[in-house]
Amino acid sequence: MWRIIEHRTIEKTCRKLPRETVKKYELWKSIVFRHGPDKLREFPGFHDEKLRGERRGERSSRLGLQYRVIYTVEKDVVTVRVREITPHRY
């Protein structure tokens, strides 16, 4: 099993998000906790991908059309650090 460490602001952010987005985030956490972040690639709705540029080393998964969860993976200690849940800028 994986350990998920959320940034201290995630709980406050989730209170402001639409209910559907929070449900999708809870599903995301469940998949990552049980199977690891590699399992997300089997679910095309999450569109999990590596980020480039300033966010190099981080990953992103879709929680809907607008929101993304940004996270990093530490394989040596089996940890996923959730950095933020943010509206995607088009």
N, C-alpha and C positions, 0 to 999 in steps of 0.2 A: 504494500500500500504506500501511497505517496503522501507527503505532508504538504499542505497548502497554507502558506503564510500570506495573509492579506495585509495590505497597507492600512494604517490606522484610520484612513478616511473612507474606506470602502463601505463600512456599515452606514455611515451618514449619506454617502452617495446613493446607496441602494434605497434609502427611504424616499429619495426624490425621483427615482426612476419609475417608468410605467411597470405595472404588475407583470406583464408578459416578459419584459426584459429581465426582471428579477427571477422569474421562473426559469428562463433560459440560462441565466447565470448559475442558478442552483443545479440545473442539469449538467452544465459544464463542469462545475466543481465535483459532482458525483462521478462523472466519467473519469476525470483526472485523478481523483482520490483512489478509485478502485483499479484503474487500468493504466494510468500514466498519460502524459500529454500526447504520446505517439498515437494513441487510440482515436484522438480527435480527427485525424486524417480520414478515418473511415466514415465520418459524418459530413457530407458535403455542405450541409447547412451552416456549419461553423466556419468554413473557409479558412482553416488555420494556416497561417503563413509566417515566414521569417520577415522581419522588418529590415529596412535599409536606411542608410543615411544616419541622422542623429540618433535613431533608435536601433542601431545595429546591435545585435546580441539579444534583442527582445523579440517576442512573438505576439501575434494578434489573432483573436478569434472573434467572429461575428456573433453578436447577441440579438441581432435584428438588422434592419436596413440602416439604422442610425448609430447604434451603439456597438463598441468593441471592448473586449477585455484585453488589456496589455499585460503580458507576464514574461518572466524569465524562468529558465529551468536550470537547476543545479543538479546534475546527474550524480555527482560524487556523494551527495548527502540525500538524494531522492527528495528534493524539495522544489515546489513551484511557488514563486513569489508573484502575487498579483499586485502590479504597480498601480493600475487605475482602470476605471471603467469610464470611457469617454465618448462623447458624440463624435462620429466620424465627420471630418471636414471634406466636403466635395469641392 
